[in-house]
Amino acid sequence: MWTLILRIESKGCASCVATALTHLFKIKGVSGVKVRGREILVLLNDKNLVDNVLNNPSLREYYVIKEWSIVEGNILDNQLRFTLQLNTRV
């Protein structure tokens, strides 16, 4: 498994980046997609599928890929966990 990290911008609506998920899920070899802040994480079965994503005509029609990187493994499940600790001193 590989995770492709994309930073994209919509050509029309600046806040419409999350709608790219529908385009990404239609690309063969993509097995997961998640929005994380300004990034979109794309889970790929094979590292060689990066070009299929980056050059996908549907994605390129509506979005501009500003930056991308790829890391080995599935980082879609990595989440920051916060806990609240109460101070009970009076």
GUVO-178621 format. One record per residue (C-alpha): residue number from 1; residue in one letter; x, y, z. Coordinates in pm, 1 decimal, decimal comma, m for minus. Each point is the difference from the previous one (the first is absolute). Layout:
+-----+---------+----------+----------+----------+
: num : residuo :       xx :       yy :       zz :
+-----+---------+----------+----------+----------+
: NUM :       a :        X :        Y :        Z :
...
+-----+---------+----------+----------+----------+
END
This chain:
+-----+---------+----------+----------+----------+
: num : residuo :       xx :       yy :       zz :
+-----+---------+----------+----------+----------+
:   1 :       m :      0,0 :      0,0 :      0,0 :
:   2 :       w :    105,2 :    355,3 :    m74,2 :
:   3 :       t :   m152,0 :    333,4 :    101,4 :
:   4 :       l :      4,7 :    282,5 :   m250,8 :
:   5 :       i :    m22,1 :    340,1 :    172,1 :
:   6 :       l :   m151,5 :    268,4 :   m220,3 :
:   7 :       r :    m45,5 :    371,9 :     48,2 :
:   8 :       i :   m246,4 :    113,7 :   m261,7 :
:   9 :       e :   m206,7 :    306,3 :    m78,8 :
:  10 :       s :   m332,2 :     13,9 :   m174,4 :
:  11 :       k :     m7,8 :    195,0 :   m326,5 :
:  12 :       g :   m341,2 :    141,6 :     92,4 :
:  13 :       c :    m91,3 :     m0,3 :    367,0 :
:  14 :       a :    284,4 :     37,4 :    248,4 :
:  15 :       s :   m184,1 :   m197,0 :    268,1 :
:  16 :       c :   m101,2 :   m288,3 :   m228,9 :
:  17 :       v :    311,5 :   m213,2 :     43,9 :
:  18 :       a :   m189,0 :   m276,0 :    182,6 :
:  19 :       t :   m206,9 :    m70,0 :   m311,4 :
:  20 :       a :    318,7 :   m136,7 :   m158,5 :
:  21 :       l :    m65,2 :   m316,4 :    200,1 :
:  22 :       t :   m269,6 :   m106,8 :   m245,7 :
:  23 :       h :    247,3 :     28,3 :   m288,6 :
:  24 :       l :    278,8 :   m178,2 :    187,0 :
:  25 :       f :   m213,0 :   m298,8 :    101,8 :
:  26 :       k :    m73,4 :    m68,7 :   m369,3 :
:  27 :       i :    369,1 :    m47,4 :    m87,5 :
:  28 :       k :    103,3 :   m364,3 :    m31,1 :
:  29 :       g :    240,1 :   m102,2 :    277,6 :
:  30 :       v :   m120,2 :    259,4 :    252,6 :
:  31 :       s :   m120,7 :   m184,8 :    309,0 :
:  32 :       g :    m57,0 :    290,6 :    238,5 :
:  33 :       v :    m16,5 :    378,8 :     14,4 :
:  34 :       k :    m12,8 :    239,8 :    293,9 :
:  35 :       v :     12,3 :    377,7 :     40,8 :
:  36 :       r :    247,6 :    109,7 :    267,9 :
:  37 :       g :      9,5 :    375,9 :     40,8 :
:  38 :       r :    132,6 :    146,6 :   m325,5 :
:  39 :       e :    111,6 :   m341,2 :   m125,3 :
:  40 :       i :   m169,6 :   m294,4 :   m161,3 :
:  41 :       l :    138,9 :   m343,6 :     82,3 :
:  42 :       v :    m43,5 :   m260,2 :   m274,0 :
:  43 :       l :     63,6 :   m366,0 :     81,3 :
:  44 :       l :    150,8 :   m188,3 :   m293,5 :
:  45 :       n :     53,6 :   m373,2 :    m45,2 :
:  46 :       d :    314,6 :     58,8 :   m206,6 :
:  47 :       k :    252,1 :    286,4 :    m13,1 :
:  48 :       n :     m7,0 :    m15,2 :   m381,4 :
:  49 :       l :   m359,3 :    132,1 :      3,6 :
:  50 :       v :    110,7 :    351,8 :     98,2 :
:  51 :       d :      0,2 :    116,2 :   m362,1 :
:  52 :       n :   m356,2 :   m130,1 :    m44,9 :
:  53 :       v :   m112,6 :    230,3 :    279,0 :
:  54 :       l :    210,6 :    304,1 :    m87,8 :
:  55 :       n :    m97,5 :     m9,6 :   m367,1 :
:  56 :       n :   m364,0 :    m99,7 :     40,8 :
:  57 :       p :   m203,8 :    210,8 :   m247,0 :
:  58 :       s :   m303,4 :     36,1 :    229,8 :
:  59 :       l :    211,9 :    118,3 :    289,6 :
:  60 :       r :    205,6 :    237,1 :   m219,5 :
:  61 :       e :   m315,9 :    151,1 :   m149,9 :
:  62 :       y :   m115,6 :    142,3 :    333,7 :
:  63 :       y :    315,5 :     16,3 :    216,2 :
:  64 :       v :    362,0 :    113,9 :     m8,4 :
:  65 :       i :    250,6 :   m219,2 :    181,0 :
:  66 :       k :    228,1 :    241,1 :    186,9 :
:  67 :       e :    219,9 :   m253,4 :    182,1 :
:  68 :       w :     19,4 :   m373,3 :     44,2 :
:  69 :       s :    209,6 :   m260,0 :    177,0 :
:  70 :       i :    m24,6 :   m371,5 :     60,1 :
:  71 :       v :     82,8 :   m206,7 :    307,1 :
:  72 :       e :      4,5 :   m372,0 :     52,0 :
:  73 :       g :   m280,9 :   m135,5 :    215,0 :
:  74 :       n :   m354,1 :     97,2 :     90,1 :
:  75 :       i :    m11,2 :    330,1 :    189,4 :
:  76 :       l :   m375,1 :     48,4 :    m48,1 :
:  77 :       d :    m63,5 :   m153,0 :    341,3 :
:  78 :       n :    255,9 :    210,9 :    185,4 :
:  79 :       q :   m189,5 :    253,2 :    206,0 :
:  80 :       l :     96,7 :    252,7 :    258,3 :
:  81 :       r :   m157,9 :    m85,6 :    330,6 :
:  82 :       f :    m67,1 :    267,0 :    259,9 :
:  83 :       t :    m98,1 :    m57,6 :    359,5 :
:  84 :       l :   m146,8 :    241,2 :    248,6 :
:  85 :       q :    152,0 :     m3,4 :    345,1 :
:  86 :       l :   m190,7 :    178,6 :    270,2 :
:  87 :       n :    176,8 :    166,0 :    286,5 :
:  88 :       t :   m202,7 :    m80,2 :    312,0 :
:  89 :       r :    198,8 :    220,0 :    239,5 :
:  90 :       v :   m205,1 :    271,9 :    167,2 :
+-----+---------+----------+----------+----------+
END
